[in-house]
Amino acid sequence: MGVITYQSEDASPVPAPRLFKALVLESDQFLPKIIPDVVKSIELVEGNGGPGSIKKLTYVEDGKLITVKHKIEEVDKVNLKTSYTVIEGDILQDKVEKISYELTYVPSPNGGSVCKSVTKIYTKVDFEVPEEQFKAGKERSRVILKPVEDYLLANPNA
């Protein structure tokens, strides 16, 4: 078993607290409403939404319906940090045990924010994840982030 780590930073024109609220605290209702063609549903399967809770996310990728279950590890409203682990679902396949994500939303000097992320892929067998796969994952996150940013900027009271 191995661990593959990927780090990235993404700038956003949306203030960190608003982005954290939309993408973490209120994502269950917010994302299916704002981007229903991408995020079909986010359901709380177990727990109260905090650490230890399990959420089931159903989304569309390349025309296919994908389902994954996330275990919430941390939700830090003060430091705008969250972490969760994909514990079940189509994306794990037979070579990956789990995928963990740590996201921190940091205010930037221009009034926007920077999302710092660390992704760890825990493999069942030794294999390399091609850089293109990480880049494709980053593009998939932009498919969610861009419409959310546009909505939040167009609706300052939302």
Secondary structure, 3 states (H helix, E strand, C coil): CEEEEEEEEEEECCCHHHHHHHHHHCHHHHHHHHCCCCEEEEEEEECCCCCCCEEEEEEEECCEEEEEEEEEEEEECCCCEEEEEEEEECCCCCCEEEEEEEEEEEECCCCCEEEEEEEEEEECCCCCCCHHHHHHHHHHHHHHHHHHHHHHHHCCCC
